[in-house]
Amino acid sequence: MKRRQFVAYSGLGVASFAFAACGNVKNPLAPNQDKIDLGKVEKDSLTLGFVPSNDAAPLIVATQKGFFERYGLKVTLKRFNTWGEIESGLLGWQLDAAQTLYAMPLLARLGKKQAAMISLMNLNGNGSAITLSQKLWRKGIRPGNWYVNFNEFTDSVYKIINKRSQPLVFATEADTAIESYLYRYWWASMGLEPGKDLKLETIAPSQLIHKLQAGTINGYGVSEPWNQLAVTGKLGFIPYLSRDIWKGHPNKVLGTMQGWADKYPTSARALVAALIEACRWCDVPENRPELAQILSGKPYVNQPANLITGSLGGDYKLEKLDDGGGQSKSIPDMNIYNYRSTNYLKPPDNINYPWRSQGIWVLTQMIRWGTLGLSEYPADGDKIIDKTYPVTVYKDAAKHLNIPLPKERMRKEPGTSFIDGRGFDPSEPVAYLNQFEIRST
């Protein structure tokens, strides 16, 4: 194991479930329910896919609150258990668009499939956490805020790792999920080499809790509410949130095929506009209790509303002790769907904007951990990012909604944004990538 010191811590599956949009529901952000005309939509009946988690909220809210209907769209949502099913549905055009992993369009374009999948907008930022097993709690590891700094937390981890003859096993929902890259980043920041000092597996989100309970994994990184489910069931605890590793990171995106967006440009614009409005609705604090109720429904996340509320700015539990006590707190930026005032997000920046710089960061990590089989950053990396995360459709929708746009698509991330204190300059991806000693390539 390598040890370094860092700065202090500051084809559609048969199991799918389809349901249509419910209209005539009053929209708090738009009392006038008249339809909005962006031009004649080329295709008005759309099928959108999602995997159940709080990240799917924009699609679910747009369905339940009538946002899609306002733009002349009739939407059917289809629920899937795995991201492989989502990918197959998009590649085969059985789905018009879907909630996808941030890196899925990039992998489809650069991987073996060589498919022109794109992301039209970010659906949310932050929203995930790391869960460690109760067994590791009994071994002496605690949530990060129990320690003076990240180095001290690292010391407690090393005491456990060094006593084991076999590596610990941890899981994420997919190898290309943002949590997978943040998880690796987190472990490597402690001087541990993923794949060598610890073993990583991929497991469907809803199955992670069962694997943790069975003791076949020692922890996982995933979107909520699957972390809170482990804490409330006294199966695990939360050492760090994903936003502790990278503040304001993108999570899920709206994916579609480039050919679909070219064939139905007005439908694409209407889809994005409706989802931006849904994202804004989700971030109104007064709407969060209702949002939890909506997400808890059986067709959607199908978990108790009080479990979901914690990760939407309510009582978020980091641990649950045998005596019923435990640490909990309100984290308003645990999940951001459009905008929350923070020290890392200032107007006109917002979560939905398709930043080129975020795509560059993810590409550096895909190279770092060998996802694409590349050993160095491609010379045409910026062009690839622009094709995969285009801004045109988002800009058109934002203009209609009078949403100001950032002046640049490249945003530097200061060291305070990352858990190891390393800043990120997207104009220097090669230098950024080369500074990491721990990497698979």
C-alpha positions in Angstrom: 0.0 0.0 0.0 1.2 3.5 -0.8 0.8 6.2 1.9 0.9 9.9 1.5 -0.2 12.9 3.6 -2.9 15.3 2.4 -4.3 18.5 3.6 -6.9 18.5 6.4 -10.5 17.8 5.6 -12.4 21.0 5.4 -33.0 -4.3 -24.9 -35.6 -3.3 -22.3 -35.8 -5.7 -19.3 -39.1 -7.5 -18.7 -38.9 -6.3 -15.1 -39.5 -2.7 -16.2 -42.5 -0.8 -14.9 -44.3 1.7 -17.1 -46.7 4.5 -16.1 -48.0 7.6 -17.8 -47.9 11.2 -16.8 -50.6 12.6 -14.5 -51.9 15.9 -15.7 -54.0 18.8 -14.2 -51.9 19.1 -11.1 -51.2 22.6 -10.0 -47.7 23.7 -10.5 -46.4 26.0 -7.7 -43.9 27.6 -10.0 -46.3 28.2 -12.8 -49.9 28.8 -11.6 -50.9 29.4 -15.2 -51.4 25.9 -16.6 -51.7 27.0 -20.3 -49.5 25.1 -22.6 -46.2 26.7 -23.6 -45.5 26.8 -27.4 -41.9 26.3 -28.3 -42.9 25.4 -31.8 -44.6 22.2 -33.0 -43.0 19.2 -31.4 -42.1 16.6 -33.9 -42.8 13.7 -31.5 -45.2 14.3 -28.6 -45.4 10.8 -27.1 -42.2 10.0 -25.4 -40.9 7.1 -23.3 -38.3 7.9 -20.7 -36.3 5.5 -18.5 -35.0 5.8 -15.0 -33.5 3.7 -12.2 -35.1 4.3 -8.8 -33.2 6.8 -6.6 -33.6 10.4 -5.5 -31.6 11.4 -8.6 -34.6 10.5 -10.7 -36.7 13.2 -9.1 -36.8 15.7 -12.1 -38.3 13.1 -14.4 -40.8 11.9 -11.7 -41.8 15.5 -10.7 -42.2 16.6 -14.3 -44.6 13.6 -14.8 -46.5 14.1 -11.6 -46.8 17.9 -11.6 -47.7 18.4 -15.3 -44.5 20.0 -16.5 -44.3 17.8 -19.6 -47.9 18.4 -20.6 -47.3 22.2 -20.5 -44.8 21.7 -23.3 -47.1 19.5 -25.3 -45.4 16.2 -24.3 -47.2 13.0 -23.3 -44.6 11.0 -21.3 -44.5 7.4 -20.1 -41.8 6.6 -17.6 -40.3 3.1 -17.4 -38.5 2.0 -14.3 -35.5 -0.3 -14.6 -33.3 -2.1 -12.1 -29.9 -1.7 -13.9 -28.1 0.8 -16.0 -27.3 -1.8 -18.6 -31.1 -1.9 -19.3 -31.2 1.9 -19.7 -28.2 1.8 -22.1 -29.8 -0.9 -24.2 -33.0 1.0 -24.4 -31.3 4.1 -25.6 -29.0 2.4 -28.1 -32.0 0.5 -29.5 -34.2 3.6 -29.6 -36.9 1.9 -27.5 -36.3 4.8 -25.1 -36.5 8.4 -26.4 -34.3 9.6 -23.5 -33.5 8.5 -19.9 -31.8 9.3 -16.7 -28.3 8.0 -17.2 -25.0 7.8 -15.4 -22.9 10.9 -16.1 -20.2 8.9 -17.9 -22.6 6.6 -19.9 -22.7 8.8 -23.0 -18.9 9.2 -23.0 -18.4 5.5 -22.6 -20.9 4.7 -25.4 -19.0 7.1 -27.7 -15.4 6.1 -26.8 -15.9 2.4 -25.9 -16.5 -0.6 -28.0 -20.0 0.4 -29.0 -18.8 3.6 -30.7 -22.4 5.0 -30.4 -23.3 8.7 -30.6 -25.0 9.0 -27.2 -25.2 12.5 -25.8 -26.2 14.2 -22.6 -28.7 17.2 -22.9 -28.4 18.5 -19.3 -27.4 17.6 -15.8 -30.3 16.4 -13.7 -28.7 16.8 -10.3 -25.5 17.4 -8.3 -24.1 15.7 -5.2 -26.8 13.3 -3.9 -24.6 10.3 -2.9 -22.8 9.0 0.1 -20.4 6.3 1.2 -21.8 3.6 3.5 -19.5 1.3 5.6 -20.6 -1.8 7.4 -21.4 -1.9 11.1 -18.6 -4.4 11.4 -16.1 -1.7 10.4 -17.8 0.5 13.1 -17.1 -2.2 15.7 -13.5 -2.3 14.4 -13.2 1.4 15.3 -13.9 3.5 12.1 -16.2 6.4 12.6 -17.9 9.2 10.4 -15.4 11.7 9.1 -16.5 14.5 11.4 -15.5 12.5 14.5 -11.9 13.2 13.5 -9.7 16.4 13.5 -9.0 16.0 9.8 -8.9 13.6 6.9 -5.4 12.4 7.9 -6.7 11.2 11.2 -9.6 9.4 9.5 -7.0 7.8 7.2 -5.1 6.5 10.2 -8.1 4.8 11.6 -8.7 3.1 8.2 -5.1 1.9 8.1 -5.4 0.2 11.4 -8.1 -2.0 10.0 -6.6 -2.6 6.5 -3.2 -3.5 7.9 -4.6 -6.3 10.1 -6.4 -8.1 7.2 -4.9 -10.8 5.1 -7.7 -10.4 2.5 -8.8 -7.0 0.9 -12.0 -5.5 1.9 -14.8 -5.6 -0.7 -16.8 -2.5 -1.7 -19.4 -1.9 -4.3 -21.0 0.8 -6.5 -24.0 0.7 -8.8 -21.9 0.6 -12.0 -18.2 0.8 -12.8 -18.8 4.1 -14.7 -21.1 5.7 -12.1 -19.8 9.0 -10.7 -19.8 7.3 -7.3 -17.3 4.8 -8.7 -14.8 7.5 -9.7 -15.4 9.5 -6.5 -15.0 6.2 -4.4 -11.7 5.5 -6.1 -10.6 9.1 -5.7 -11.4 8.9 -2.0 -9.5 5.6 -1.4 -6.5 6.8 -3.4 -6.5 10.0 -1.4 -5.8 7.8 1.6 -2.9 6.1 -0.3 -4.9 2.9 -1.0 -5.0 1.4 -4.4 -8.4 0.3 -5.6 -8.2 -3.2 -7.1 -5.1 -4.1 -5.1 -5.6 -2.9 -1.5 -9.4 -3.3 -1.8 -11.7 -5.1 -4.1 -14.5 -3.3 -6.1 -17.7 -4.8 -7.4 -20.8 -3.5 -9.2 -24.3 -4.3 -7.8 -27.7 -2.9 -8.7 -28.6 -0.1 -6.3 -31.6 -1.8 -4.7 -29.5 -4.9 -4.0 -26.6 -3.2 -2.2 -28.4 -3.3 1.1 -28.9 -7.1 0.9 -25.3 -7.7 0.1 -24.3 -5.5 3.0 -26.6 -7.4 5.3 -25.3 -10.8 4.1 -21.7 -9.6 4.8 -20.5 -10.2 1.3 -19.4 -6.5 0.9 -18.0 -4.2 3.5 -19.5 -1.0 2.1 -20.7 0.8 -0.9 -21.1 4.2 -2.6 -24.4 5.1 -4.2 -27.1 7.7 -4.5 -29.8 8.1 -1.8 -31.9 6.7 -0.3 -29.9 3.5 -0.3 -27.4 4.8 2.2 -30.0 6.0 4.7 -31.7 2.5 4.4 -28.5 1.0 5.7 -28.2 3.5 8.6 -31.8 3.3 9.8 -31.6 -0.5 9.7 -28.3 -0.4 11.7 -26.4 -2.2 9.0 -24.0 0.6 8.3 -22.9 4.2 8.8 -21.9 7.2 6.7 -18.2 8.3 6.9 -18.4 10.8 4.0 -20.8 12.3 1.5 -20.0 12.5 -2.2 -20.0 16.2 -1.9 -17.3 16.0 0.7 -15.1 14.4 -2.0 -16.0 16.9 -4.8 -18.3 19.7 -3.9 -21.0 20.3 -6.5 -20.1 17.3 -8.7 -22.5 16.2 -11.4 -24.5 13.0 -10.8 -27.1 11.9 -13.3 -27.8 13.4 -16.7 -30.5 13.3 -19.3 -29.2 11.0 -22.0 -30.4 10.4 -25.5 -29.0 9.5 -29.0 -27.6 12.3 -31.2 -29.7 11.0 -34.0 -32.9 11.3 -31.9 -32.0 15.0 -31.0 -31.3 15.8 -34.6 -34.6 14.2 -35.8 -36.8 15.8 -33.1 -35.1 19.1 -32.2 -38.2 20.9 -30.9 -39.2 17.8 -28.8 -35.7 17.8 -27.3 -35.9 21.5 -26.5 -39.4 21.0 -24.9 -38.1 18.0 -22.9 -35.2 20.0 -21.5 -37.3 23.0 -20.7 -39.9 20.9 -18.8 -37.1 19.2 -16.8 -35.4 22.5 -16.0 -38.7 23.7 -14.5 -39.0 20.4 -12.6 -35.5 20.8 -11.2 -36.3 24.3 -10.1 -39.5 23.0 -8.4 -37.4 20.3 -6.6 -35.1 22.9 -5.1 -37.8 25.1 -3.5 -37.4 24.2 0.3 -41.1 24.3 0.9 -41.5 21.6 -1.8 -39.1 19.1 -0.3 -41.6 17.3 2.0 -44.0 16.9 -1.0 -41.1 15.7 -3.1 -40.2 13.0 -0.6 -43.8 11.8 -0.7 -43.8 11.7 -4.5 -40.6 9.8 -4.6 -41.7 7.3 -2.0 -44.5 6.1 -4.2 -44.5 2.4 -5.3 -44.0 3.2 -9.0 -40.9 5.2 -8.2 -38.4 4.7 -5.4 -40.8 2.7 -3.2 -39.2 3.5 0.1 -40.7 5.4 3.2 -40.9 9.1 2.8 -39.2 9.8 6.1 -36.2 7.8 4.7 -36.0 10.0 1.7 -36.6 13.3 3.5 -33.2 13.1 5.3 -31.3 13.3 2.0 -33.4 16.2 0.8 -32.3 18.6 3.5 -34.1 17.0 6.5 -32.8 14.9 9.3 -29.9 13.0 7.6 -28.6 10.2 9.8 -24.9 9.4 9.8 -25.1 6.6 12.3 -27.6 4.8 14.5 -26.4 3.4 17.8 -27.7 0.4 19.7 -29.4 2.6 22.3 -31.4 4.4 19.5 -29.1 7.4 19.5 -26.8 8.6 16.8 -25.6 11.6 14.9 -27.9 13.3 12.4 -27.9 16.7 10.8 -29.6 18.8 8.1 -27.5 19.1 4.9 -29.3 21.5 2.5 -26.9 20.8 -0.4 -27.0 17.0 0.0 -28.9 16.9 -3.3 -29.1 19.9 -5.6 -31.4 19.7 -8.7 -30.9 23.3 -10.0 -29.5 25.8 -7.6 -28.7 26.1 -3.9 -26.6 29.0 -2.5 -23.3 27.5 -1.3 -19.7 28.6 -1.1 -19.0 26.6 -4.3 -22.1 27.5 -6.4 -22.8 31.1 -7.3 -25.1 32.7 -9.9 -25.3 32.3 -12.8 -23.8 28.9 -12.3 -26.3 26.1 -11.7 -26.3 22.3 -11.5 -28.2 21.7 -14.8 -25.7 23.5 -17.0 -23.6 21.0 -19.2 -20.1 22.1 -18.1 -17.4 21.0 -20.5 -15.0 21.1 -17.5 -17.0 18.4 -15.7 -16.8 16.1 -18.7 -13.0 16.7 -18.8 -12.6 15.7 -15.1 -14.6 12.5 -15.6 -12.6 11.7 -18.7 -9.3 12.1 -16.7 -10.7 9.6 -14.1 -11.8 7.2 -16.8 -8.2 7.2 -18.1 -6.7 7.1 -14.6 -8.7 3.9 -13.7 -8.5 2.2 -17.1 -12.2 2.4 -18.0 -11.5 3.0 -21.7 -8.2 1.2 -22.1 -6.5 4.6 -22.7 -3.2 5.4 -21.1 -3.2 9.1 -21.9 -5.6 12.0 -22.4 -6.7 12.1 -26.1 -5.5 15.0 -28.2 -9.0 15.7 -29.3 -10.5 15.3 -25.8 -12.2 18.7 -25.8 -13.9 18.0 -29.1 -15.1 14.6 -27.8 -16.5 16.3 -24.7 -18.3 19.0 -26.8 -19.9 16.3 -28.9 -20.9 14.2 -25.9 -22.2 17.0 -23.7 -23.5 19.6 -26.1 -24.9 22.9 -24.9 -27.1 24.0 -27.8 -30.4 22.4 -26.6 -29.9 23.5 -23.0 -29.1 27.1 -24.1 -32.3 27.3 -26.2 -34.4 26.0 -23.3 -32.7 28.3 -20.8 -33.2 31.3 -23.1 -36.9 30.6 -23.1 -37.0 30.4 -19.3 -34.9 33.5 -18.9 -32.1 31.6 -17.2 -28.7 33.4 -17.4 -25.8 31.3 -18.7 -22.2 31.1 -17.5 -19.8 33.1 -19.7 -17.5 30.1 -20.1 -18.1 26.3 -20.4 -14.8 25.7 -18.5 -14.8 26.2 -14.7 -11.7 25.8 -12.6 -12.3 23.9 -9.4 -10.3 25.2 -6.4 -8.6 22.9 -4.0 -11.3 23.5 -1.4 -13.7 21.6 -3.7 -11.8 18.3 -3.3 -11.2 16.2 -0.3 -7.4 16.0 -0.9 -7.0 19.7 -1.6 -6.0 19.3 -5.2 -7.5 22.0 -7.5 -8.6 21.1 -11.1 -7.7 23.3 -14.1 -9.7 21.8 -17.0 -7.4 23.6 -19.5 -4.5 21.4 -18.3 -6.0 17.9 -18.2 -2.7 16.1 -18.9 -0.8 17.8 -16.1 -3.8 17.1 -13.8 -3.8 13.5 -14.7 -0.1 13.0 -14.4 0.1 14.3 -10.9 -1.6 11.2 -9.5 0.8 8.5 -8.3 -2.0 5.9 -7.7 -3.7 4.9 -11.0 -4.4 1.8 -13.0 -2.8 3.0 -16.2 
